[in-house]
Amino acid sequence: MIIVENALISEDILEREFICQLDKCKGACCVLGDAGAPLLHEELSIIEENLAQIRTEMHADGLALLDKEGFYTRDPDKDLVTVCAPNGECVFVTYDELGRTNCSIELAYKKGKTTFLKPMSCHLYPIRTKRYGAYTAMNYHHWEICRDACAAGAEQKVPVYVFLKDALIRKMGEAWYNELIQIAKDWNKQRN
């Protein structure tokens, strides 16, 4: 692990390469897995405040699930996550004309209906975070459904931390990200 201020960074974030390939995976990360998307406690009230606008972007199945179960629950580890349908779809999933998943939260944001982009865990993927006291651990989540993303990242030589620049700045701040870039340069010099 590499320490950047109050974050513990997995070496994989500096070494692995990744560029999301939504045309190939169709957004499988929004419909597969053992639980919904992780949510921060502070995101609950933000989503709740924007729910009327988000609902306008949801499909009928998601709306029915939302009305029945709400938008969040707790997973077996007692962490906050989005509610999922029995088939695994996140409550906020909707589909475009090409069969790719979209997030109704993000669609509402892109249309100027809200100021909340999407849950941090979704924006940061394939990085997963966990709090340990004063520290935030950041780990690369390897998942077979992202093999095309890994291949594209390797072909274009785009490390995970570069692909996720905007998300990392949103989470940790620009000064933190600039420090991470310098650490990554030093890290790569030592490896080569």
N, C-alpha and C positions, 0 to 999 in steps of 0.2 A: 504494500500500500504506500501511496505517496501522499504526504500531507500538504495541502494548500489551504492556508489559514485554518478555518474550522471544518475542513472537509477531508475525508480519507478517500483517496481516489485509487481505484483498482488500476493496475498497470495495463490491463486490457483496454481501458478507455483511451490510452495513449497509443497502444500497439495495434489494436484491431481496426479494420477499415469497414465502412458502412455507408451506403446511400440507399434510402428506402426506395423500393420498386413496387409502388402501389398497383401499377398495371399488371404485374405478375402475381403478387400475393393476394390482390383484391382486398387488402385490409384484414387479413385473417386474424391479426392480433386483437381486433375488436369483437371477434365472435368465438375465439378459441381460448382455452386456458381453464384454470381451476377456480377462478373467481373474477369479479369485475375489475375495472380499473381502480387502482389505489387512489384514495382521496385524502387531501389534507383537511383537518378539522375546520380551518378557516374557509375552505372552499364550499362547505355545506351552505353557509348563509349566502354566499355570493351566487351560487347556483339557484338557491331558493328565491332570491330577489329577482333573478332574471328568468325564472321558469316560464312565465307567461310568454316571453319572447322566444325562448327556446322551443316551447311546445309548437310554435308555428312551423318549425322545421322538422318535426318528428313525423314518422309514419304511424299508421293506425295501430300496428302491433305494439310499438313502443309506447304510444299514448295509453293504450289499454293496460299495459304493464305498469306504467307510471301511476295511473289512477288506482290500481289495485295494491301495489307494493311500495310506492314511493320511488325515489331515485338512488337511495343509498341503503346499505346494510353493513353488517360486519362479517368478515370471512372467518374461517376456523381459528385463525390466530388473533381474532378480535380487532383486526385492522379495518378501517373504513374503506369500503369499495362500492362501486356502482352496482346497482341491481342488474341481474342478467336473466334473460328468458331461459326456459328449460333447454333450448337449443344452443345456449351459450352467448347469444347476442347481448351486448351491452344495451341497456334501456335507451341510450341515446343514439344507437346506430340507425342510420338510414342508408339507402343505396342510390347510386347514380345510374344513369342509363347504360353504363358499361358493366354494371354489377359490382362495382367497387364500393366499399363502405365509406361513409362519410359520418362525421360527428355532428349531430344537430346543434350542439353547443357551438362548435366552430363555424358552422354555417350561419348561425344567428350573428356571430361576431363579424364574419366577413361581409354580411349584409348591413352592418352598422346598427344592428338591433340591440347589441350589448357591448360592454367593454371587457368582457371576460373571454379570453381566447379559447381555453379548454383546460381540463385538469392538468396540473403540472406533470403527473406521472405519464400522461399520454404525450405531452410535448417533449419530455425527456427520453422517451423510449428510443433505443434499447438500454438506456441507463435506468437502473432501479436504485432508489435511495432508501435509507433507513436511518433514523436518529438513534444515536448512542450518546446519551448525556449531552454535552456541548458540541458533539461532532455529528456531521452528516456523512454517512458512508455512501459512496457511489460505486456501484458495481455494474459491469457490462452483463446483460442478460442474453445469453446465447440461446437461440430457438431455431429449430430446423426450418420453420416457415419463413425465416429471414435469409435463407441461403442465397437467394438472388441479390438481396441487399448487400450481403457480404462480398459476393462476387463483383458487383458493380463498384463497391468501395475499393476493393483491391485493384480492379482495373484502372480506376481513376486516382488511386492512391489518396483517398480521403479518410483520415482517421475519424473515429467516432466523435471525439471532442470537437473536430472541425465541422462535421455534419450537424452537430447539435449546438453550434455556436449561439444561436438566438435563444434556445431553450436554457442553456447554461447561464447566459447573461440574465435572462428573466429570473432564474432561480437564485443565482449567487452574486450578480452584479458585474459590471464591465471591468472594474479594477481587478476583481477576482479572476475573471476570464483571462485578462492580459497576463496575470501572474501564471496562470495555468499554461498559457502559450510558451512563456519563457521556460518553465519547468519542462515542458514537452520537448523543446529544442535541446535543452541540456540532456534530457533523458535519451533522446535519439542519438546525440553525439557519443554518449557513453556506450550505447548498444552497438554502434558502428565502428 
